[in-house]
Amino acid sequence: MFNKHPKGLVAASFANLGERFGFYTMMAILVLFLQAKFALTGKEAGLIYSTFYFSIYILALVGGIIADKTRNYKGTILAGIILMSLGYLILSLPSDTPVKNQTLMLTITCIGLFVIAFGNGLFKGNLQALVGQMYDNPKYASMRDSGFSLFYMFINVGAIFAPMAAVSMRNWWLVKNGFEYSADLPALCHGHLAGTLQPQAAETFKTLAAEVSGAPVTDLTQFANDYLNVFSTGFHYAFGVAIVAMVVSMLIYVINKNKFPDPNNKAKVQTSEVVEMSAQEVKQRILALFAVFAIVIFFWFSFHQNGLTLTFFAKEYTDLNLFGMPITAELFQSLNPIFVVTLTPVVMAIFAHQRAAGKEPSTPKKIAIGMGIAATGFVIMAIGSYLGNLPLHEDILAAGTSPLKVTPWLLIATYLVLTIAELYISPLGISFVSKVAPPKYQGIMQGGWLGATAIGNQLLVIGAILYESIPIWMTWTVFVVACCISMCTMLFMLKWLERIAK
């Protein structure tokens, strides 16, 4: 699999495992932690979540500028790993819940999130630039697309275990303190303490409290305080597991650092290439890249709902039993990286077969196809939610739990389809940027790709607003429309983009 690729590809991939582990830890538990810890609504948690993921990608542009200015690319990457570890350390330190000084503790949490985002910004784009340089060697140039696909596959190995580790840590702490897991209880506990539970929700709270305690609860207020404290502390410890993954990544990176190419050297040897490229060609290439950036905003706005509205859906509308065994809402976040790792060889085989037959789609066409596949994923959610006749979110709040729940296979099917879409877009988009960007703008254009992802992530909060305001099937329909518009726009520009990419 790797015999036609640069030797440094595997080491770079494994050095990225910690970042992916932390990334998917956040996707699995961040909004649920914010709600359990601070009693935030979906909209409020969604705003923090979307801003955090915006910061991760927009700060990659800052990280690229810092590396360009200092000419210390490898040192910048190492600093990013250290900062991410520090951020997770801040989040891992437990504090009492319910929170007595909400402003102070929420500020500390946001500081931890910013430190993680800034560290990620120093790390992410610069490591991608390092991988891209490996394929500037003419010996490997034809394998650029497949190389980025392999890189994308292996960095997701760490992501597979992140949600599982977070859930195991949180549930272990619950059991150690004599409780069981309930997805509905944190919100009910906060509602009880605030005195806002409606009669049906109050009965639901009393029933669930007895179930997780193993006996009827006489003091519901004491139970609510205890359960929230244990539940949130378990999440704090789950963030601590990400520190271990970051340390492993740091060791792999430090051991292999001298084997990696240095983008600083690339800048020194590309002067002749810059001179040979006309101003008109540079302009056309940059315009093409910005057109693609604008289009993928809508994909990321839809796709990264997996850590927000799809997580809310798993918690509130999904029957958390699979094959007769209980599961948790967070575990659905393992599906995407599992599918990335298992399906990447399949997708690459399809591309190889098409290449051998002379029918392989161009990279822009693959991205357009990916948009259409993503739309299909949300069509599945929209149909499943509509046929399930699921109640409005306000009805769930009144009852304390959803009276109607759908099979977990609905989310499993959706994650499968969305992952296929991702494999047609994300690694190939990075490859497209490294191929089309004028040599002297390689770093800034990689930052532009990440910046487009950042804008899409900031728009995620719209999904949280829709989720709590309109019928759930209509929320998924909005994402169907967004992906279809992106696909049609990409197809409209296809011939121009293909000409630029040659």
N, C-alpha and C positions, 0 to 999 in steps of 0.2 A: 504493500500500500504506500510505503514511504520511499521506495527505492529510487523514484524519479524526482524526489523533492530534496531541498537543502537539508543538511543534517541538523541545523539549528531549529527547524520547525517544531520538532517534538518537545525540545527543551522549552521553547517559548510558550508552547501550548500548556505545558504543565506548570510553568511559572504563573500562568493566568488562572489556575484553578482556584486559588484563594479568593480572588476578586469575584469570580462567578459564584463561589460558595456564599460570600457575603451578599451579593446582589440578589440571589434567590432566597436567602434567609429573609431579606427585606420584603421581597415580593410575597412571601408566605405569611409573614406575621406583622409587618409594620402597621397596616391600618387596623388590624385586630388588636394589637398592643395599644395603639393610641385610643381606641374606643374603650378597652378594658381599664386602662390606666387613668385616663382623663375624662371619661364619660362623653367623648366627642361624638357628634352626629356623623353620618356618612359623608356629608358635604364638608364638614370641618376636617375630618381625617383625610378626606380626598384632596383637600387643598394642600395640606402638609405633604402628603404622599406625592402629588403631582409636582410640587415645587422641589422636593428632594430629587426626584428623577429628572426634572429639568436641570437642576444644578449639576448632577452627575455628568451630563452630556455637554452642557454649555461650558463647564469648567475644563473640559478636555481641550477646548480651544485655548483657554488660558494656559493650560499645561503645555500645549504645543509652542506657544509664544515664549514661555519661560525656558523651555528646552532649546529653542532657536537662539534666544538671547545669550544663554549661558554656554551654549555648545556642549553641555554636559547631559546628553540624552539618557545615558545609562544611570547616572546619578539621580536624575529627575524621576526615573521609573522607580528606583529604590526608595526615594523619599516618599513617593506615592504609597508604596506598600506600608511604610512605617506609619504614615498619617492615617491610613484606613484602619490599621490595627488600633491606633489611639482612639479613633472615633467609636469603634466597637467596644473598647474598654469603657468609655464614658457611658454608653448605653447599658452596659452589663452590670453596672453598680446598682444594686437594689435600693429602693426607697419605699417608705410606707404608702400603701394604697388602702382606702381613698386618700387622695393627695390633699394635704392641708394648705399648702401654698401653691396653687395650680400655676400661677404665672411664672414663678421661679422654676418649678420643676419642668414645665413645658419649654421654658427658655433653655434649660440645660439639655433637654432632649434635642431641641433644634440645633444647638451648638454641636452636639455629637453627630447629628446628621450632616451638618455642614462640613465638619472635619472629614467625615467619610467621603462626601461628595468631592471635596477639594483634593483629597488623596487619590480618589479615582480619576479625577481630571489630570493629575500629573502622570498617572500610570497608563490609562487606557489607550489614548490616541498615540502616545509615543511608542508603546509596544506594538501597535498595529503598523506604525511607520517602519519599525524595525523588521517586522515580518515582510512588509512590502518590499523593502530593500533586498531581501533574500532573492526575490523573483525579478530584480532588475538585471541579474546575471543572465545573459542570453541562453545559457544552458538550461535554465529553469523557466524562462519567460512564458512558454506555451502552457505551463502547468499552473499559472497564476490563479485562475478561477477555482480549480480543484484544490490548490494549496490553501486558499482561504476557507474553502469548505471544510477541509480536514482540520484546520486551526479552530474553526467554529465548533466542530464536533467535539474535539478533545477538551476545549476549555469548559464545555458543558458537563463533563464528567463530574466536576466538583458540584455543579448545580443540582445534580440528581439527589445527592445525599443531604443537601442543606435543609429542605423542608422536613425531611425525616428526622434529622438531628434536632431541629428546633422543637418539633412536636414531642419527640422522646424526652427531651429535657423538661419541657413544660409539664407533660403528663406525669413524669417521674416525680416532680416536685408536688404535684397535686396528690398523688397516691401516698407519698411520704407523709403528707399532712392530713391523710384520712378523707380525701375527696376524690371524686371522679370528674371526668371532663364533660362539660355541657356547653355547646355552642351558644345557646340562648341565655345562659345564666348571667354573664357579666352585665349585659344591658338591663336585665331584670333586677339585679342587685343595685345598680345605680338608680334605677327607677324607684325602687323601694326606699332607698335612703333619701331620695329627693321628694318622695311622696307624690309621684306623678303617675303611678301605675293605675290603669283602669281596672274595674272589678275582675274582668276575665283574665287580664294579665297578672293580677295579684294571686288568683287561684293557680295559674300556671307556675308562678314563682314558688308558691308553697309546695306544689307537687314535685317540681324539679329539685328543690332544696332537699326534700326527703330522699329522693332517688340518689343524688350524688353523695349524701351523707350516710345512707344505709339505714336511716331511722327517721321518724318524724322530728321536725325541728321546732322547738318551743320558742326560741328567741331568734326571730327572723332577722332582726337588725344586727345582732352579733354575727349571725351566719353570713349576712351580706358583706360585712366588713372583713371577716376572715377569708371568705372565698375570693373576694377581689384582691386581697393582699397576696394570697398564695398564687392565684392565677397570674397576676402581673409579675411577681417575683420569678416565676417559672419562665416568663418571657425574657426577663433581664438575663437569666442564666443562659437562655438560648442564644442571645447576642454574644455571650462570652465564648460559645463554641466557635463562632466565626473568627475569633482571634487565633485559635489553634490553626485553622485553615490558612490564615494570612502568614503565620510563622512558617508553615510548610512551604508556601509559595516563595517566601523570602529566601529560605535556604536553597531551594531549587534555582532561583534567579541568581543568587550570589555565586553558587558553585559553577554555573554555566555562563556567567556574565562575559567572560573574556572570549567565549566562543561565538557570541552574537556579533553581527555586523553593527557598525556605528553610523547612524544617519548623518553624523557630522562629516564623515568621510565622503558620503554621497554628495553633499553640498559642494565639496571641493572639486569633484570630477565632472560636474554637470554643466559647467560654464559654456562649453562648446554647444551643448544641446540647446541651451537657452538662446544663444545667438542664432542658431539655424532655424528656429521656429519663428515664423513671421508674426507681427503684431495682430494681424487679422485672424490667424489660426489660434493664437492665444485667446483672443476675445471669444471666438466661437466655442472653444473648449470650456471656457469659464461659463458662458451662457448656458451651454448644454448641462453642465454640472448643477448650476443653480436651478434649472428647470426640473431636474431629477430631485434635487433637495426639496423643492416646493411640493412635489407629488408625494414623496415618502412621508411627509408630515402627517398626512391623513392615515397612512398605514399604521404609524406608531401610535397615533391617537386612538386607533381601534385596537391594535394588537396588545398594547400594554395595559389594557383593561383587565388582563389576567390577574394582576396583582391588586385590582381595585374592585370594579363592579362584579367581575366574575368570582372574586373571593367573597364579596357580600352575598352573591347568589348561592355559592356553595354553603355558606353559613346559615342562610335564612330560608332558601327555597329547595334545598337538596336533601333527600333522604340519605343520611350519613351511615349507610350500611351497604357493604359490598360483599357478595358471596357469604352473606350471613354474619359478617364480622363488622364491628363498629369502626368507622374511620373518622378523621377530622377534616375540617374545611381546608386547613393549611396543606394537607398532603396532595391536593390537586396540583400544587405548584411543582411537584416532582414530575408531573406528566410531560411538560414541555421539554425539559432537558433529557428525559428518557427517550422521548420521540426524536429529539435532535440527534442523539448518539446512535440510535438504531436505524433511523431513516436516512441519515446523511450518505452512508454507502449505497443505499438504494437509489437515491436521487442522483448521486454521482455516476452510478452504473447506467441510469437512464440517459444522462448527458453523454457518457462515453459511447453508448450504442448509437445515439443520434449523431455524434461526431463521426463515428466510423461510417455511417450511412450518408454523411454529408448533409444531414438535416438538423444539426444542432441549432436551436434558436440563439440569436444574439443575446448578449447580456441584458440590454434594455428590454428585449421581448420577454426574457425570463422574468424580469421584474414585473412587467405588465401581467404576465400569467399569474405570478404570485399574488398580485392585488385581487384578481378574480377568485383565486382559491380562498383568500381571506374573507371575501364577501360571502362565499359559500359557508364558511364556518359560522358566521353570525346569522345566516339564514337558518341553519340548524337550531341555533338558540332561539330565534324568533318563533319558529314553528313549534318547537317543543314547549316554549313558555305559553304560546297562544292555546295550543291544544290542551295543555295542563290546566287552563283556566285559573292561573295563579292570581292570588289577591294583590291589591295595591300594598305598597309599603306601609301606609298608614294603618291598614287593617292588621298587619303583623304587629305593629306597636300596640294596638288595642288588645290583641289576643295574647301577646307575649311570645307567640311562635306562629309560624304559618300553618293554617289548617290543612293546606294542600302542599305536598312536596313531590318533586319529580325524581326519577331514577338518576343515580350518579353517572349512568352511561351517557346521558345527554352532555354533561361536561367533558367526559372522556372523549367522546366523538368530536366535540368542538375543539378541544386541545390538539387532537390528532390532525385535524384539517388546518388549524392555524399554524401548527408547526411546519407542515409541508409548505404553507405560504411563506413562512419565515425563511426556510431554506432556499426559496427562490428569490428572496429579496435581500436579507441582511448580509450574508457573506459575499454574495455577488455584487451588492451595492458597494461594499468596501473595495472589492476588486476593481469595479468599474471606475471608481474614483482614482485609485492608484494607477490605472491604465490611461485615463483621459487627462488628468490634471497636468498642466504644464510643469516641467521639472522644478522651476523655482517657486512654484505655488503648491507643491505636494503637501506640505504640512498644513497650510491654511485650508486647503480643500478637504483634507481628511477632517479637519476641525469643522468645516462647513457641513459635512455629512453628519457629524455628531451634533452640530448645532441644530440641524433640521430635526433630528431625533429628539433633541431637547425641547423644541417648540411643540412637537407632537405630544411629549410627555406633560408639558405644562397644561395642555388642553384636556388632559385626562379628567380633570375636576368636572368638566362638563358632563362626563358620564355619570359621576356621583350625583350631580344635581338632577339629571334626568331619571336616574334610578329611583330616587325618592319622590319624584314628582309626577310621573306618568306611568301607565301600564308597562310592565316589564318587557313585554314583547315589542313595544314601540321603541324602547331604549335600544334593543339589539338592531332594530330596523334602521336606526340612525347610522349605526356603524356599517351596515350593508350598503347604504347609500354612499357613505364616505369612501369606502373601498371601490365601489363601482365607478365613481367619479374619477378616482385616481387611475384606475385601469384604463378607462376610455381616454383620458388625457394622455397617458403614456403611449397608447396605441396611435393616437393622433400625431404625436411627435416622433414616432418610431423610426421612420426613414431618415429623418434628420439626425437623430441620435446615433443610429447605426453608421451613418456616413462619418460623423465626428469620431467615433470610436475606432475606425479602421486605422 
